């Protein structure tokens, strides 16, 4: 390679490393800010088969979901086959656009997701049906909410089986 080409490749490489470090630093700062004030994060209430739990955000991801950081735990709630899972969202969540992903598993362990998008103020509560069919068991649900001017996504996650 010629000397000029080598300099250009080196400069582009340095710029890419700097951009990656800046991107990672912003993600760390946002997650640190979330962890410093966990009481201000919205919660979701989940109910199934006589039991109620409050779900706190489990993760924070970049808007494209390419990088994520754990900010809490995945919640667990037993949802027997054939019983519904009911979710009640705080105004902080329901007053924005949000998404729900219900994950089902067949007898072979293959998982499929059924996403639903909700517009702002479309629903403050939602029921996720489970099936009595062993070929389609509800194994988990995620709620996604874009935050900070679409700079990231908060994720609430509940394992149901």
DOBAKE-154960 format. One record per residue: residue number from 1; residue in three letters; chain; x, y negated, z negated of N, C-alpha, C in turn. Coordinates in Angstrom, 1 decimal. Layout:
% DOBAKE-154960
- NUM, ALA, A, X, Y, Z, X, Y, Z, X, Y, Z
...
***
This chain:
% DOBAKE-154960
- 1, UNK, A, 0.8, 1.2, 0.0, 0.0, 0.0, 0.0, 0.9, -1.2, 0.0
- 2, UNK, A, 0.4, -2.3, 0.6, 1.1, -3.5, 0.6, 1.0, -4.2, -0.7
- 3, UNK, A, 1.9, -5.1, -1.0, 1.9, -5.8, -2.3, 0.6, -6.6, -2.6
- 4, UNK, A, 0.1, -7.2, -1.6, -1.1, -8.0, -1.7, -2.3, -7.1, -2.1
- 5, UNK, A, -2.4, -6.0, -1.4, -3.5, -5.0, -1.6, -3.4, -4.5, -3.1
- 6, UNK, A, -2.2, -4.2, -3.5, -2.0, -3.7, -4.9, -2.5, -4.8, -5.9
- 7, UNK, A, -2.2, -6.1, -5.6, -2.6, -7.1, -6.5, -4.1, -7.3, -6.6
- 8, UNK, A, -4.7, -7.1, -5.4, -6.2, -7.3, -5.4, -6.8, -6.1, -6.1
- 9, UNK, A, -6.3, -4.9, -5.9, -6.9, -3.7, -6.6, -6.7, -3.9, -8.1
- 10, UNK, A, -5.5, -4.4, -8.6, -5.3, -4.6, -10.0, -6.2, -5.6, -10.6
- 11, UNK, A, -6.4, -6.7, -9.8, -7.3, -7.8, -10.3, -8.7, -7.3, -10.5
- 12, UNK, A, -9.2, -6.5, -9.5, -10.6, -6.0, -9.5, -10.7, -5.0, -10.7
- 13, UNK, A, -9.7, -4.2, -10.9, -9.7, -3.3, -12.0, -9.8, -4.0, -13.4
- 14, UNK, A, -9.0, -5.0, -13.5, -9.0, -5.8, -14.8, -10.4, -6.5, -15.0
- 15, UNK, A, -11.0, -7.0, -13.9, -12.3, -7.6, -14.0, -13.3, -6.6, -14.4
- 16, UNK, A, -13.3, -5.4, -13.9, -14.2, -4.4, -14.2, -14.1, -4.0, -15.7
- 17, UNK, A, -12.9, -3.8, -16.2, -12.7, -3.5, -17.6, -13.2, -4.6, -18.5
- 18, UNK, A, -12.9, -5.9, -18.1, -13.4, -7.0, -18.9, -15.0, -7.0, -18.9
- 19, UNK, A, -15.6, -6.8, -17.8, -17.0, -6.8, -17.7, -17.6, -5.6, -18.5
- 20, UNK, A, -17.0, -4.5, -18.5, -17.5, -3.3, -19.3, -17.3, -3.6, -20.8
- 21, UNK, A, -16.2, -4.2, -21.2, -16.0, -4.6, -22.6, -17.1, -5.6, -23.1
- 22, UNK, A, -17.3, -6.6, -22.2, -18.3, -7.6, -22.6, -19.7, -7.0, -22.7
- 23, UNK, A, -20.1, -6.1, -21.8, -21.4, -5.4, -21.8, -21.5, -4.6, -23.1
- 24, UNK, A, -20.5, -3.9, -23.4, -20.5, -3.1, -24.7, -20.6, -3.9, -25.9
- 25, UNK, A, -19.9, -5.1, -25.9, -19.9, -6.0, -27.0, -21.2, -6.6, -27.3
- 26, UNK, A, -21.9, -6.9, -26.2, -23.3, -7.5, -26.3, -24.2, -6.4, -26.9
- 27, UNK, A, -24.1, -5.2, -26.5, -24.9, -4.1, -27.0, -24.6, -3.9, -28.5
- 28, UNK, A, -23.4, -3.9, -28.9, -23.0, -3.8, -30.3, -23.6, -4.9, -31.1
- 29, UNK, A, -23.5, -6.1, -30.6, -24.0, -7.3, -31.4, -25.5, -7.2, -31.5
- 30, UNK, A, -26.2, -6.8, -30.5, -27.7, -6.7, -30.6, -28.1, -5.6, -31.6
- 31, UNK, A, -27.4, -4.5, -31.5, -27.7, -3.4, -32.5, -27.4, -3.8, -33.9
- 32, UNK, A, -26.2, -4.5, -34.1, -25.9, -5.0, -35.4, -27.0, -5.9, -35.9
- 33, UNK, A, -27.5, -6.8, -35.1, -28.5, -7.7, -35.5, -29.8, -7.0, -35.9
- 34, UNK, A, -30.1, -5.9, -35.2, -31.3, -5.1, -35.5, -31.0, -4.4, -36.8
- 35, UNK, A, -29.9, -3.8, -37.1, -29.6, -3.1, -38.3, -29.5, -4.1, -39.5
- 36, UNK, A, -29.2, -5.3, -39.3, -29.1, -6.3, -40.4, -30.5, -6.8, -40.8
- 37, UNK, A, -31.5, -6.6, -40.0, -32.8, -7.0, -40.4, -33.9, -6.0, -40.1
- 38, UNK, A, -33.7, -4.7, -40.6, -34.7, -3.7, -40.2, -36.1, -3.9, -40.7
- 39, UNK, A, -36.3, -4.7, -41.8, -37.6, -5.0, -42.3, -38.5, -5.8, -41.3
- 40, UNK, A, -37.8, -6.4, -40.3, -38.6, -7.2, -39.3, -38.9, -6.5, -38.1
- 41, UNK, A, -38.5, -5.2, -38.0, -38.8, -4.4, -36.8, -40.2, -3.9, -36.9
- 42, UNK, A, -41.0, -3.9, -35.8, -42.3, -3.4, -35.9, -42.3, -1.9, -36.1
- 43, UNK, A, -43.4, -1.4, -36.8, -43.6, 0.0, -37.0, -44.8, 0.5, -36.3
- 44, UNK, A, -44.9, 1.8, -36.1, -46.0, 2.4, -35.4, -46.5, 3.5, -36.4
- 45, UNK, A, -47.8, 3.6, -36.5, -48.4, 4.6, -37.4, -48.9, 5.7, -36.6
- 46, UNK, A, -48.5, 6.9, -37.0, -48.9, 8.2, -36.3, -49.7, 9.0, -37.2
- 47, UNK, A, -50.8, 9.6, -36.7, -51.7, 10.5, -37.4, -52.0, 11.7, -36.7
- 48, UNK, A, -51.9, 12.9, -37.3, -52.3, 14.1, -36.7, -52.6, 15.1, -37.8
- 49, UNK, A, -53.7, 15.9, -37.6, -54.1, 17.0, -38.5, -54.1, 16.6, -40.0
- 50, UNK, A, -54.6, 15.5, -40.3, -54.7, 15.1, -41.7, -53.5, 14.4, -42.3
- 51, UNK, A, -52.5, 14.1, -41.6, -51.3, 13.5, -42.1, -50.9, 12.3, -41.3
- 52, UNK, A, -50.5, 11.2, -42.1, -50.1, 9.9, -41.5, -48.7, 9.6, -41.8
- 53, UNK, A, -47.9, 9.1, -40.9, -46.6, 8.6, -41.1, -46.4, 7.3, -40.4
- 54, UNK, A, -45.4, 6.5, -40.9, -45.0, 5.3, -40.2, -43.7, 5.6, -39.5
- 55, UNK, A, -43.6, 5.2, -38.3, -42.5, 5.4, -37.4, -41.7, 4.1, -37.2
- 56, UNK, A, -40.4, 4.1, -37.5, -39.6, 3.0, -37.3, -38.8, 3.2, -36.0
- 57, UNK, A, -38.3, 2.2, -35.4, -37.5, 2.4, -34.1, -36.4, 3.3, -34.4
- 58, UNK, A, -36.2, 4.2, -33.5, -35.1, 5.2, -33.6, -33.9, 4.8, -32.7
- 59, UNK, A, -34.1, 4.0, -31.7, -33.1, 3.7, -30.8, -33.2, 2.3, -30.1
- 60, UNK, A, -32.1, 1.8, -29.6, -32.1, 0.6, -28.9, -31.3, 0.8, -27.6
- 61, UNK, A, -31.8, 0.5, -26.5, -31.1, 0.8, -25.2, -31.0, -0.4, -24.4
- 62, UNK, A, -30.1, -0.4, -23.4, -30.0, -1.4, -22.4, -31.3, -1.3, -21.6
- 63, UNK, A, -31.7, -2.4, -20.9, -33.0, -2.4, -20.2, -33.0, -1.2, -19.1
- 64, UNK, A, -31.9, -0.8, -18.6, -31.9, 0.3, -17.6, -31.8, 1.7, -18.3
- 65, UNK, A, -31.7, 1.7, -19.6, -31.6, 2.9, -20.4, -30.3, 3.7, -20.2
- 66, UNK, A, -29.3, 3.0, -19.6, -28.0, 3.6, -19.3, -27.2, 3.8, -20.6
- 67, UNK, A, -27.3, 2.9, -21.6, -26.6, 2.9, -22.8, -27.6, 2.8, -24.0
- 68, UNK, A, -27.4, 3.6, -24.9, -28.3, 3.6, -26.1, -27.6, 3.7, -27.4
- 69, UNK, A, -28.1, 3.1, -28.4, -27.5, 3.2, -29.8, -28.6, 3.7, -30.7
- 70, UNK, A, -28.3, 4.5, -31.6, -29.3, 5.0, -32.6, -29.4, 3.9, -33.7
- 71, UNK, A, -30.6, 3.4, -34.0, -30.8, 2.4, -35.1, -31.7, 3.0, -36.2
- 72, UNK, A, -32.2, 4.2, -36.0, -33.0, 4.8, -37.0, -33.1, 6.3, -36.7
- 73, UNK, A, -34.0, 7.0, -37.4, -34.2, 8.4, -37.2, -35.4, 8.7, -36.4
- 74, UNK, A, -35.3, 9.9, -35.7, -36.5, 10.4, -35.0, -37.4, 10.9, -36.0
- 75, UNK, A, -38.7, 10.5, -36.0, -39.7, 10.9, -36.9, -40.2, 12.3, -36.5
- 76, UNK, A, -40.8, 13.0, -37.5, -41.4, 14.3, -37.2, -42.8, 14.3, -37.8
- 77, UNK, A, -43.7, 14.9, -37.0, -45.1, 15.0, -37.5, -45.6, 16.3, -36.8
- 78, UNK, A, -46.1, 17.2, -37.6, -46.6, 18.5, -37.0, -48.0, 18.2, -36.3
- 79, UNK, A, -48.0, 18.5, -35.1, -49.3, 18.4, -34.3, -49.6, 19.8, -33.8
- 80, UNK, A, -50.5, 20.5, -34.5, -50.8, 21.9, -34.0, -51.4, 21.9, -32.6
- 81, UNK, A, -51.3, 23.0, -31.9, -51.8, 23.1, -30.6, -53.3, 22.8, -30.6
- 82, UNK, A, -53.8, 22.0, -29.7, -55.2, 21.7, -29.6, -55.6, 20.5, -30.4
- 83, UNK, A, -54.7, 20.0, -31.2, -55.0, 18.8, -32.0, -54.4, 17.5, -31.4
- 84, UNK, A, -55.1, 16.4, -31.5, -54.5, 15.2, -30.9, -53.5, 14.5, -31.8
- 85, UNK, A, -52.7, 13.7, -31.2, -51.8, 12.8, -32.0, -52.3, 11.4, -31.7
- 86, UNK, A, -52.6, 10.6, -32.8, -53.1, 9.3, -32.7, -52.0, 8.3, -33.1
- 87, UNK, A, -51.8, 7.3, -32.3, -50.8, 6.3, -32.6, -51.5, 4.9, -32.7
- 88, UNK, A, -51.1, 4.2, -33.7, -51.7, 2.8, -34.0, -50.5, 1.9, -33.9
- 89, UNK, A, -50.5, 0.9, -33.1, -49.4, 0.0, -32.8, -49.6, -1.4, -33.5
- 90, UNK, A, -48.6, -1.9, -34.0, -48.7, -3.3, -34.6, -48.9, -4.3, -33.5
- 91, UNK, A, -49.3, -5.5, -33.9, -49.5, -6.5, -32.9, -48.2, -6.9, -32.2
- 92, UNK, A, -47.1, -6.7, -32.9, -45.8, -7.0, -32.2, -45.5, -6.1, -31.0
- 93, UNK, A, -46.1, -4.9, -31.1, -45.9, -4.0, -30.0, -47.0, -4.2, -29.0
- 94, UNK, A, -48.3, -4.1, -29.4, -49.4, -4.1, -28.5, -49.7, -5.4, -27.8
- 95, UNK, A, -49.1, -6.5, -28.3, -49.3, -7.8, -27.6, -48.3, -7.9, -26.4
- 96, UNK, A, -47.4, -7.0, -26.2, -46.5, -7.0, -25.1, -46.7, -5.8, -24.2
- 97, UNK, A, -46.1, -5.8, -23.0, -46.1, -4.6, -22.2, -45.3, -3.5, -22.8
- 98, UNK, A, -45.8, -2.3, -22.9, -45.1, -1.2, -23.5, -45.4, 0.1, -22.7
- 99, UNK, A, -44.6, 1.1, -23.0, -44.8, 2.4, -22.3, -44.8, 3.5, -23.3
- 100, UNK, A, -45.6, 4.5, -22.9, -45.7, 5.7, -23.8, -45.2, 6.9, -22.9
- 101, UNK, A, -44.4, 7.8, -23.4, -43.9, 9.0, -22.7, -44.3, 10.2, -23.6
- 102, UNK, A, -45.2, 11.0, -23.1, -45.6, 12.2, -23.8, -44.8, 13.3, -23.2
- 103, UNK, A, -44.1, 14.1, -24.0, -43.3, 15.2, -23.4, -43.9, 16.6, -23.8
- 104, UNK, A, -44.1, 17.4, -22.8, -44.7, 18.7, -22.9, -43.7, 19.8, -22.5
- 105, UNK, A, -43.8, 20.9, -23.2, -42.9, 22.0, -22.9, -43.7, 23.3, -22.5
- 106, UNK, A, -43.2, 24.0, -21.5, -43.9, 25.3, -21.2, -43.2, 26.4, -21.9
- 107, UNK, A, -43.7, 27.6, -21.7, -43.3, 28.8, -22.4, -41.8, 29.1, -22.1
- 108, UNK, A, -41.3, 28.7, -21.0, -39.9, 28.9, -20.6, -38.9, 27.8, -21.1
- 109, UNK, A, -39.5, 26.8, -21.8, -38.7, 25.8, -22.4, -38.5, 24.6, -21.5
- 110, UNK, A, -39.1, 24.6, -20.3, -39.0, 23.5, -19.4, -39.8, 22.3, -19.9
- 111, UNK, A, -39.3, 21.1, -19.9, -40.0, 20.0, -20.4, -40.4, 19.0, -19.2
- 112, UNK, A, -41.6, 18.5, -19.3, -42.0, 17.5, -18.4, -42.6, 16.3, -19.2
- 113, UNK, A, -42.5, 15.1, -18.6, -43.0, 13.9, -19.3, -44.1, 13.3, -18.5
- 114, UNK, A, -45.0, 12.8, -19.3, -46.2, 12.1, -18.7, -46.2, 10.6, -19.2
- 115, UNK, A, -45.6, 9.7, -18.4, -45.5, 8.3, -18.8, -46.8, 7.6, -18.5
- 116, UNK, A, -47.1, 6.6, -19.4, -48.2, 5.7, -19.2, -47.7, 4.3, -19.5
- 117, UNK, A, -48.1, 3.4, -18.7, -47.7, 2.0, -18.9, -48.9, 1.2, -19.4
- 118, UNK, A, -48.7, 0.3, -20.4, -49.8, -0.5, -20.9, -49.5, -2.0, -20.8
- 119, UNK, A, -50.4, -2.7, -20.4, -50.3, -4.2, -20.3, -50.4, -4.8, -21.7
- 120, UNK, A, -50.0, -6.0, -21.9, -50.2, -6.7, -23.1, -51.6, -6.7, -23.6
- 121, UNK, A, -51.9, -6.4, -24.8, -53.2, -6.4, -25.4, -54.2, -5.4, -24.8
- 122, UNK, A, -53.7, -4.4, -24.0, -54.5, -3.4, -23.4, -55.0, -2.4, -24.5
- 123, UNK, A, -54.1, -2.0, -25.4, -54.5, -1.0, -26.4, -53.7, -1.2, -27.7
- 124, UNK, A, -54.4, -1.2, -28.8, -53.7, -1.2, -30.1, -53.6, 0.2, -30.7
- 125, UNK, A, -54.3, 1.1, -30.1, -54.2, 2.5, -30.5, -54.3, 3.4, -29.3
- 126, UNK, A, -53.7, 4.6, -29.4, -53.8, 5.5, -28.2, -53.8, 6.9, -28.8
- 127, UNK, A, -54.5, 7.8, -28.1, -54.6, 9.2, -28.5, -53.9, 10.0, -27.4
- 128, UNK, A, -52.9, 10.9, -27.9, -52.2, 11.7, -27.0, -52.7, 13.1, -27.2
- 129, UNK, A, -53.3, 13.7, -26.2, -53.9, 15.0, -26.4, -52.8, 16.1, -26.3
- 130, UNK, A, -53.0, 17.1, -27.2, -52.2, 18.3, -27.1, -53.1, 19.4, -26.5
- 131, UNK, A, -52.4, 20.5, -26.1, -53.2, 21.5, -25.4, -53.1, 22.8, -26.2
- 132, UNK, A, -54.2, 23.6, -26.1, -54.2, 24.9, -26.7, -53.4, 25.9, -25.8
- 133, UNK, A, -53.2, 25.5, -24.6, -52.5, 26.3, -23.6, -51.0, 26.4, -24.0
- 134, UNK, A, -50.5, 27.6, -24.3, -49.1, 27.7, -24.6, -48.1, 27.3, -23.5
- 135, UNK, A, -48.7, 27.2, -22.3, -47.9, 26.8, -21.2, -47.7, 25.3, -21.1
- 136, UNK, A, -48.3, 24.5, -22.1, -48.1, 23.1, -22.0, -48.3, 22.5, -23.4
- 137, UNK, A, -47.2, 22.7, -24.3, -47.3, 22.2, -25.7, -46.7, 20.8, -25.8
- 138, UNK, A, -47.3, 20.0, -26.5, -46.8, 18.6, -26.8, -45.6, 18.8, -27.8
- 139, UNK, A, -44.4, 18.3, -27.4, -43.3, 18.5, -28.2, -42.7, 17.1, -28.7
- 140, UNK, A, -43.2, 16.0, -28.1, -42.7, 14.7, -28.6, -43.3, 13.6, -27.8
- 141, UNK, A, -43.2, 12.4, -28.4, -43.7, 11.2, -27.8, -42.7, 10.1, -28.1
- 142, UNK, A, -42.6, 9.2, -27.1, -41.7, 8.0, -27.2, -42.5, 6.8, -26.8
- 143, UNK, A, -42.3, 5.7, -27.5, -42.9, 4.4, -27.2, -41.7, 3.5, -26.8
- 144, UNK, A, -41.8, 2.8, -25.7, -40.7, 1.9, -25.2, -41.2, 0.5, -25.2
- 145, UNK, A, -40.5, -0.4, -25.7, -40.9, -1.8, -25.7, -39.7, -2.7, -25.4
- 146, UNK, A, -39.8, -3.4, -24.3, -38.7, -4.3, -23.9, -38.7, -5.5, -24.9
- 147, UNK, A, -37.5, -5.9, -25.3, -37.3, -7.0, -26.3, -36.2, -7.9, -25.8
- 148, UNK, A, -36.1, -9.0, -26.5, -35.1, -10.0, -26.2, -35.0, -10.4, -24.8
- 149, UNK, A, -36.1, -10.9, -24.2, -36.2, -11.4, -22.8, -35.7, -10.3, -21.9
- 150, UNK, A, -36.2, -9.1, -22.1, -35.8, -7.9, -21.2, -34.3, -7.6, -21.3
- 151, UNK, A, -33.7, -7.9, -22.4, -32.3, -7.6, -22.5, -32.1, -6.2, -23.1
- 152, UNK, A, -33.1, -5.6, -23.6, -33.0, -4.3, -24.2, -34.3, -3.6, -24.4
- 153, UNK, A, -34.3, -2.4, -24.9, -35.6, -1.6, -25.1, -35.5, -1.0, -26.5
- 154, UNK, A, -36.5, -1.3, -27.3, -36.6, -0.5, -28.6, -37.4, 0.7, -28.3
- 155, UNK, A, -37.0, 1.8, -29.0, -37.6, 3.1, -28.7, -38.1, 3.7, -30.1
- 156, UNK, A, -39.3, 4.0, -30.2, -39.9, 4.8, -31.3, -40.0, 6.2, -30.8
- 157, UNK, A, -39.7, 7.2, -31.6, -39.7, 8.6, -31.2, -40.2, 9.4, -32.3
- 158, UNK, A, -41.2, 10.3, -31.9, -41.7, 11.3, -32.9, -41.7, 12.7, -32.3
- 159, UNK, A, -41.1, 13.6, -33.0, -41.1, 15.0, -32.6, -42.3, 15.6, -33.2
- 160, UNK, A, -43.1, 16.4, -32.3, -44.4, 16.9, -32.7, -44.4, 18.4, -32.9
- 161, UNK, A, -43.4, 19.1, -32.5, -43.4, 20.5, -32.6, -42.0, 21.0, -33.1
***
